[in-house]
Amino acid sequence: MNVGSETAKMLVFFTPGGAEEFWLEVGEEATEDNIGVWWTEEQFEAVEETLERHHVRLLPGDEEAFKK
């Protein structure tokens, strides 16, 4: 989350490649309504199968690390 007042850019590498397909499948276009809004537990549960299919793992407590 960008906590500053300026536009932020982020560069992400996936090694080995393939995990980016998860974001292409479930990602949302950024809008004024959803910038800085955390996913709900229901949203995370809805993508469990997709996470597994793309070999992406979210570790317990990860969401707290990103809120700081």
C-alpha positions in Angstrom: 0.0 0.0 0.0 1.3 3.4 -0.9 1.1 5.6 2.2 2.6 8.6 0.6 1.0 11.4 -1.4 2.9 10.7 -4.6 2.3 8.0 -7.2 4.2 4.8 -6.4 5.6 2.3 -8.8 6.4 -1.3 -8.0 8.5 -3.8 -9.8 7.8 -7.5 -9.1 9.8 -10.5 -10.3 8.3 -14.0 -10.3 11.0 -16.7 -10.3 10.3 -19.2 -11.6 7.8 -17.6 -13.9 4.1 -18.6 -13.9 2.7 -17.1 -10.6 1.9 -13.9 -12.4 -0.9 -15.9 -14.1 -2.8 -15.8 -10.8 -2.9 -12.0 -10.8 -4.0 -11.9 -14.5 -6.9 -14.2 -13.5 -8.1 -12.6 -10.3 -6.6 -9.2 -10.3 -8.8 -6.1 -10.4 -8.3 -2.8 -12.3 -7.3 -0.1 -9.8 -10.1 2.5 -9.3 -10.6 5.2 -6.8 -13.0 2.9 -5.0 -10.7 0.0 -4.5 -7.2 1.6 -4.0 -6.0 0.8 -0.5 -8.9 -1.5 0.2 -7.9 -4.9 1.7 -9.5 -8.1 0.5 -12.0 -9.6 2.8 -11.7 -13.1 4.2 -14.4 -14.1 1.8 -12.5 -12.8 -1.2 -9.4 -14.8 -0.1 -11.5 -17.9 0.3 -13.0 -17.4 -3.1 -9.5 -17.6 -4.8 -8.1 -20.6 -2.8 -8.5 -23.0 -5.7 -6.9 -20.4 -8.1 -4.0 -19.9 -5.7 -3.4 -23.6 -5.5 -3.6 -24.0 -9.3 -1.0 -21.3 -9.8 1.2 -22.6 -7.0 0.9 -19.3 -5.0 0.9 -19.5 -1.2 -0.2 -16.8 1.2 1.3 -17.4 4.6 -0.8 -16.9 7.7 -0.3 -13.4 9.0 0.9 -12.0 5.6 -1.9 -9.5 5.5 -0.8 -8.0 8.8 2.7 -7.5 7.5 1.4 -5.4 4.6 -0.8 -3.2 6.7 2.1 -1.7 8.6 
